[in-house]
Amino acid sequence: MGFPNIWSKEETKANANAKQIDRLEKSRQ
């Protein structure tokens, strides 16, 4: 995992976003 710090931050943000969207989708059903 030799990623620069910026990539890690972006990756984390994307993951958090995906989880949030997933939660919204589930709560909508």
FILUM-600302 format. One record per residue (C-alpha): x negated, y negated, z. Coordinates in steps of 0.5 Angstrom, whole numbers, plus 500, padded with zeros to 3 digits. Each point is the difference from the previous one (the first is absolute). Layout:
<pts>
XYZ;...
</pts>
This chain:
<pts>
500500500;495495498;505495498;499492501;504497506;505496495;502507497;501503507;505494502;504500493;500508501;503499507;505494497;502505495;502505504;503496505;505497495;501507497;502503507;505494501;503501493;501507502;503498507;505495496;502506495;501505505;504495505;505498493;502507499;
</pts>
